[in-house]
Amino acid sequence: MMGPKICPSCRKYEYESGDKFCEFCGNNLPPDGVNEKIWNPKRARARSTAGTVAAIYAATTIMLLVGIVYAGCRLVGIGGTRGWISGTGEPGMDTAGGVNPVNDVNGTGVAIPDASAVNDMGGTPVPDVAVDTPAPDQAADTPVPPASDQAVDTPAPDVAADMPAAPAATLLSGPPDTAMVTFTRIPVIAANASSIVSQNVSPHEPMLLFDDNEETNWQEGVDGFGEGENVSFSFDRVYQVKYLAFKLGNWKSDDDYYANGRPKTLTIVLGDYSWDVTFNDERTTAWVELSQAVDADSMRVEIREVYPGTVWEDTCITDIMMFGD
């Protein structure tokens, strides 16, 4: 049996079969079966160094080849390879955000994922069909309030029932006994008309309705008999109006009365109320009584219907009077 061997380089380290390096000087030890007397450690070191250089050269060559392949892929535009190598997990897209022309089938510059692609290096197929997720049944999730909590329709207030009833307007057969004595004649300070007939013979302004002159009158000035035409006027203050008096038509003479149109029905607006009053075709003063006095500082009268004239279509009103407190 052979005893321990001594390092041929330093002669200080005893080694056994299988040892490759001297732990004292670091030189290579002769392999088993080689005579230590003829072992040259410098030559062995040179062989070891040559092997190391060869390994480095081989590794460098492999890396160069990989770089050439990578550059070739970039030149032809196969960006998906770079994406997989870099570990982005985005098939068809390189790390710079480019588009793989293989997947750009519609020419829009937007990559269409391939169903056979894999995520990163894990090998998990990418699904190309979205799984429909059923929408939650909101109606089922919303609790229905009990009958006692549900809103109850509140009836709208009856506005007409809350308002006082409009006073009645009554056409009298003659003048009232107390109108001229008990009540005040209400003065008019301004009047306006929707139209006025244009004549050179005499004026027909709306203020002539309040001059107590049967030779003057207001005549509307539109084509036809003047339905819808109106005159409005203002008082000098607020009055409690009780009686109204009208001289309808042209009162210059009986012939003029029938030659011109006469109002048959008037809409009378006074304060917050209005009435339609139909008059007789008579050349007499027509009196209207209100069942309750109405507060007002103005009045409007509109022609609704007409008794046509035998000669002219112009409808006339000679005078209007109001009485109140």
C-alpha positions in Angstrom: 0.0 0.0 0.0 1.4 3.4 -1.0 1.8 6.1 1.6 1.0 9.8 1.3 2.5 11.6 -1.7 4.4 14.9 -1.4 3.6 18.0 -3.7 6.4 17.9 -6.3 6.4 21.8 -6.4 6.8 22.8 -2.7 7.7 19.5 -1.1 5.7 20.6 1.9 2.2 19.3 1.3 1.2 15.7 1.6 -1.7 14.8 -0.7 -3.7 11.7 -1.3 -5.0 10.1 -4.4 -7.7 12.2 -6.0 -6.4 15.6 -4.8 -5.9 18.1 -7.7 -4.4 21.2 -6.0 -1.8 21.7 -3.4 -3.3 23.5 -0.4 0.1 25.0 0.5 1.4 26.4 -2.8 -1.7 26.1 -5.0 -0.1 24.3 -7.9 -1.6 21.4 -9.7 -0.9 18.0 -8.3 -0.1 15.1 -10.6 -3.0 12.9 -11.5 -3.1 9.3 -10.3 -0.7 7.1 -12.3 1.7 9.9 -13.1 5.1 9.7 -11.6 5.5 12.8 -9.4 9.2 12.9 -10.3 8.6 13.6 -13.9 5.4 15.9 -13.2 6.0 19.5 -14.4 3.5 21.8 -12.5 4.3 24.8 -14.9 3.2 22.7 -17.9 0.1 21.6 -16.1 -0.7 25.2 -15.2 -0.3 26.2 -18.9 -2.7 23.4 -19.9 -5.3 24.5 -17.3 -5.0 28.1 -18.5 -5.5 27.1 -22.1 -8.7 25.3 -21.1 -10.0 28.3 -19.3 -9.3 30.5 -22.3 -11.0 28.1 -24.6 -14.1 28.1 -22.4 -14.2 31.9 -22.4 -13.8 32.0 -26.1 -16.6 29.5 -26.6 -18.9 31.6 -24.3 -18.1 34.8 -26.1 -18.8 33.2 -29.5 -22.2 32.0 -28.3 -23.1 35.5 -27.0 -22.0 37.0 -30.3 -24.2 34.6 -32.3 -27.2 35.4 -30.0 -26.6 39.1 -30.7 -26.5 38.5 -34.4 -29.7 36.6 -34.3 -31.3 39.3 -32.2 -30.2 42.1 -34.6 -31.6 40.1 -37.5 -35.0 39.8 -35.8 -35.1 43.5 -35.2 -34.3 44.2 -38.9 -37.1 42.1 -40.2 -39.5 43.5 -37.6 -40.3 40.4 -35.5 -40.8 42.2 -32.3 -42.6 39.4 -30.6 -39.3 37.5 -30.2 -37.8 40.4 -28.2 -40.9 40.5 -26.1 -40.6 36.9 -25.1 -36.8 37.0 -24.6 -37.1 40.2 -22.4 -39.8 38.6 -20.3 -42.5 41.2 -21.0 -45.1 38.6 -21.5 -46.7 40.6 -24.4 -46.6 38.5 -27.6 -46.6 40.5 -30.8 -45.2 43.6 -29.0 -41.5 44.5 -28.4 -40.2 46.3 -25.3 -40.1 49.6 -27.3 -43.8 49.5 -28.0 -43.6 48.4 -31.6 -46.1 46.2 -33.4 -45.4 42.7 -34.7 -46.3 42.9 -38.4 -47.2 39.3 -38.3 -50.1 40.1 -35.9 -50.9 43.4 -37.5 -53.4 41.8 -40.0 -55.7 44.8 -40.4 -53.0 47.4 -41.0 -54.1 49.6 -38.2 -50.9 49.5 -36.2 -52.7 47.7 -33.4 -51.5 44.2 -32.5 -54.0 41.4 -32.5 -53.0 38.7 -29.9 -52.5 35.2 -31.2 -54.4 32.5 -29.5 -51.3 30.3 -29.6 -49.1 32.8 -27.8 -47.9 32.2 -24.3 -47.5 34.5 -21.4 -43.8 35.3 -20.7 -41.9 32.1 -20.2 -44.5 30.3 -18.1 -46.1 28.6 -21.0 -49.7 29.6 -20.1 -51.9 30.1 -23.2 -53.5 33.6 -23.6 -57.3 33.3 -24.0 -58.6 35.1 -27.1 -62.3 35.0 -26.2 -63.6 37.0 -23.3 -65.8 35.2 -20.9 -69.2 36.9 -20.5 -69.8 37.7 -16.9 -73.6 37.9 -16.2 -74.7 41.3 -15.0 -76.0 41.3 -11.4 -79.8 41.2 -11.2 -80.3 44.7 -9.8 -84.0 44.2 -9.5 -83.5 41.1 -7.4 -80.9 42.9 -5.2 -83.1 46.0 -4.6 -85.5 45.4 -1.7 -89.1 46.4 -2.4 -90.3 48.8 0.4 -93.4 47.6 2.2 -96.7 49.0 1.3 -96.7 51.4 4.3 -93.4 53.0 3.1 -94.4 53.6 -0.5 -95.2 57.1 -1.6 -98.9 58.0 -1.6 -100.1 60.4 -4.3 -101.3 63.6 -2.7 -104.1 65.2 -4.6 -103.3 68.7 -5.9 -105.1 71.5 -4.1 -108.2 72.8 -5.8 -107.2 76.3 -6.6 -110.6 77.2 -8.0 -112.2 76.0 -4.8 -109.9 78.3 -2.7 -110.7 81.4 -4.8 -113.8 83.4 -4.1 -116.5 83.1 -6.7 -116.5 85.7 -9.4 -119.3 88.3 -9.0 -122.1 88.0 -11.5 -122.5 90.6 -14.3 -126.1 91.3 -15.1 -127.5 93.3 -18.1 -130.2 95.6 -16.6 -133.4 96.6 -18.4 -132.9 100.2 -17.5 -130.8 102.5 -15.3 -130.5 101.6 -11.6 -132.2 103.9 -9.1 -129.1 104.5 -7.0 -126.2 104.5 -9.5 -126.2 108.3 -10.3 -126.9 109.3 -6.6 -125.0 106.8 -4.4 -121.9 106.0 -6.5 -119.1 108.2 -7.9 -118.5 108.5 -11.6 -115.0 107.1 -12.1 -112.7 109.3 -14.2 -110.3 107.9 -16.9 -106.8 109.4 -17.2 -105.5 107.4 -20.2 -106.8 105.1 -22.9 -105.3 102.9 -25.6 -106.9 101.0 -28.5 -105.7 98.0 -30.6 -106.7 99.9 -33.8 -108.3 103.2 -34.9 -110.0 104.0 -38.1 -108.2 106.6 -40.3 -110.6 109.3 -41.4 -110.0 113.0 -42.3 -113.6 114.0 -41.4 -113.4 113.5 -37.6 -111.1 111.9 -35.0 -111.9 108.5 -33.4 -109.4 108.3 -30.5 -110.2 106.0 -27.6 -110.3 108.9 -25.1 -113.5 110.1 -26.9 -115.3 107.2 -25.1 -115.3 109.3 -21.9 -116.3 112.8 -23.1 -120.1 112.4 -22.8 -120.5 113.6 -26.3 -122.8 111.6 -28.7 -121.2 113.3 -31.7 -117.9 111.5 -31.1 -116.9 107.8 -30.8 -114.1 105.3 -31.1 -114.1 103.2 -34.3 -111.8 100.2 -34.8 -109.7 100.3 -37.9 -109.1 96.7 -39.1 -110.6 95.0 -42.1 -113.9 93.3 -41.4 -116.1 94.1 -38.5 -113.4 94.3 -35.8 -113.9 91.1 -33.8 -111.0 90.8 -31.4 -110.2 94.6 -31.3 -110.1 96.2 -27.9 -109.7 99.3 -25.9 -108.1 99.6 -22.4 -108.1 102.5 -20.0 -106.8 103.5 -16.6 -108.5 105.2 -13.6 -106.9 107.8 -11.4 -106.9 105.4 -8.4 -108.3 102.0 -7.3 -112.1 102.0 -7.1 -114.7 99.5 -6.0 -116.6 99.3 -9.3 -120.3 98.4 -9.1 -122.0 99.7 -12.3 -121.0 100.0 -16.0 -122.9 101.9 -18.7 -122.4 101.6 -22.5 -123.6 103.6 -25.5 -122.8 101.1 -28.3 -122.6 102.1 -32.0 -122.5 105.4 -33.7 -124.9 107.7 -31.9 -124.7 110.7 -34.2 -128.1 109.8 -35.7 -130.3 106.8 -36.2 -129.0 106.4 -39.8 -125.4 106.5 -38.6 -126.3 104.0 -35.9 -127.4 101.3 -38.3 -124.9 102.2 -41.0 -122.0 101.3 -38.8 -121.3 98.0 -36.9 -122.5 97.8 -33.3 -120.9 95.5 -30.6 -123.2 92.5 -29.9 -121.0 90.7 -27.3 -118.2 92.3 -25.3 -115.6 90.7 -23.0 -115.2 93.0 -20.0 -112.0 92.6 -17.9 -112.1 94.4 -14.6 -109.6 93.7 -11.7 -109.2 89.9 -11.4 -112.4 89.0 -13.2 -113.8 89.0 -16.7 -117.3 88.5 -18.2 -118.8 88.0 -21.6 -121.9 90.2 -21.9 -124.3 90.1 -24.8 -126.2 93.4 -25.6 -129.5 94.1 -27.4 -129.3 96.0 -30.7 -131.0 99.2 -29.4 -129.9 102.8 -29.4 -130.3 103.1 -25.7 -127.8 103.2 -22.8 -127.0 99.6 -21.7 -126.4 99.1 -17.9 -124.5 96.3 -16.4 -124.6 95.6 -12.6 -122.0 93.6 -10.7 -123.4 91.5 -7.9 -120.4 92.5 -5.8 -118.1 95.5 -6.2 -114.8 94.8 -7.7 -111.5 96.5 -6.8 -109.8 97.8 -10.0 -107.7 100.7 -11.3 -108.1 99.8 -15.0 -110.5 98.2 -17.4 -110.4 96.5 -20.8 -113.2 95.9 -23.3 -112.9 93.6 -26.3 -115.3 93.1 -29.2 -116.4 89.5 -29.5 -119.5 89.6 -31.8 -120.9 92.4 -33.9 -124.2 93.5 -35.4 -123.0 94.3 -38.9 -123.6 97.8 -40.4 -125.7 98.3 -43.5 -123.1 100.7 -45.1 -119.7 100.4 -43.3 -117.9 97.6 -41.6 -116.3 99.9 -38.9 -117.7 99.0 -35.5 -118.2 101.9 -33.1 -118.6 102.6 -29.4 -119.8 106.1 -28.4 -119.4 106.2 -24.6 -118.4 104.1 -21.6 -119.1 105.0 -18.0 -118.1 103.4 -14.7 -119.6 104.0 -11.2 -118.2 102.9 -7.8 -116.7 104.0 -4.5 
